[in-house]
Amino acid sequence: MIKRITATALATLISSTAMAQNNNNVQAGIGYDLGLGLTAKYNQYSFFLGGDGFAADMRIQNFTNSNKSLHFYVDAGLFATTNSGGGVRVPLGMTLYVAKDIQAYVQAVPNVDFGDGTSFNVDGAAGLRFKF
């Protein structure tokens, strides 16, 4: 099951990156979320594929400063891991454009894991994305 979901997430990540030629709302990069891995963003959707699993999130709310260089946001999404199963998550994050087309992000990620019994955790994530 995890292999099938991981293959689907990888195909989505590659497809999103391929769309970069037609749409400048595509970002891709590296990050640390569920292990070290690849991160991508397309419009309001974020994807992460790492060594310990994958995650897919959708933007719920966005807060921006007046010069649009600093953003705070709330996402909602799902995740699956290689060791416990999966669950739901609500990343609370901040992004900052460190250069014209390079975005850094950091997140606090409250989540409920339904794998080996139900558990609540707060994890962290960080990364860099390049805007195409």
Secondary structure by P-SEA (a helix, b strand, c coil): caaaaaaaaaaaaaaaaaaccccccbbbbbbbccccbbbbbcccbbbbbccccbbbbbbcbbbbcccccbbbbbbbbcccccccccbbbbbbbccccccccbbbbccbbbbbbcccccccbbbbbbbccccc
